[in-house]
Amino acid sequence: MSTPTSGTEAVRAELSALSTPQERADYLKELAYLFYDHTKFRALGGDGGDGRDGPERRSVGLVINAVEDHWMAARHHWHRDPGRA
C-alpha cells in the first residue's frame, strides 16, 4: 500500500508529463473514476441494498459530474481553438 506522500509524488510526476489542457482533463477523469469505482465496488458501508450507495458515493458522484463537465469543456474549447494551450 502506498503512502499519501508517495501517491502524491506519483501524480505530480504524471502531471508534469502532460502538456495540454485536454491531456490534464483526461488524467483528472481517469483519477476521478478510479476513486469512484473504489467507493462503488470495494468500500462497503453505505446505504442501499448493496451496502455501497452511501453518502460517500453520492458525494463522489457530484465530483464525477464536475469532472465530466470540465472534460467536455476542455474537449470542446481547445478543439475549436487550437491556438490555446
C-alpha positions in Angstrom: 0.0 0.0 0.0 1.4 3.4 -0.9 1.5 6.3 1.5 -0.3 9.5 0.6 3.1 11.2 0.0 4.3 8.6 -2.5 0.9 8.7 -4.2 1.0 12.5 -4.4 4.5 12.4 -5.8 3.4 9.8 -8.5 0.5 12.1 -9.5 2.9 15.1 -9.7 5.2 13.2 -11.9 2.4 12.2 -14.2 1.1 15.8 -14.3 4.5 17.2 -15.3 4.4 15.0 -18.4 1.0 16.3 -19.5 1.4 19.3 -21.8 -2.1 20.2 -22.9 -5.4 21.0 -21.1 -7.0 18.0 -22.8 -4.3 15.6 -21.5 -4.8 17.0 -18.0 -8.6 16.7 -18.3 -8.2 13.1 -19.4 -5.9 12.3 -16.5 -8.3 14.0 -14.0 -11.2 12.0 -15.4 -9.1 8.8 -15.0 -8.3 9.5 -11.4 -11.8 10.5 -10.5 -13.3 7.3 -11.9 -10.6 5.2 -10.1 -11.8 6.8 -6.9 -15.4 6.5 -7.7 -15.1 2.8 -8.7 -13.3 2.1 -5.5 -16.2 3.6 -3.4 -18.8 1.9 -5.6 -17.3 -1.7 -5.7 -14.8 -2.1 -2.9 -15.7 0.2 0.0 -18.7 -1.2 1.8 -20.6 0.7 4.5 -23.1 2.7 2.6 -26.9 2.7 2.4 -29.0 0.8 -0.1 -29.5 -2.8 -0.9 -25.9 -3.4 -1.9 -24.4 -1.7 1.1 -22.5 0.6 -1.2 -24.8 3.5 -2.0 -24.0 5.8 0.8 -23.1 9.4 1.4 -19.5 9.0 0.2 -20.5 7.5 -3.1 -23.2 10.1 -3.7 -20.7 12.9 -2.8 -18.1 11.5 -5.1 -20.8 11.3 -7.8 -21.0 15.1 -7.6 -17.3 15.2 -8.2 -17.6 12.9 -11.2 -20.3 15.2 -12.6 -18.0 18.2 -12.2 -15.1 16.3 -13.8 -17.2 15.3 -16.7 -18.3 18.9 -17.3 -14.6 20.0 -17.1 -13.6 17.2 -19.5 -16.3 18.2 -22.0 -15.4 21.9 -21.7 -11.7 21.2 -22.3 -12.5 19.0 -25.3 -14.8 21.4 -27.0 -13.0 24.6 -26.1 -9.5 23.5 -27.1 -10.6 21.6 -30.1 -12.3 24.7 -31.6 -9.4 27.0 -30.7 -6.1 25.0 -31.4 -4.0 28.1 -30.7 -4.9 27.9 -27.0 -2.9 25.7 -24.7 
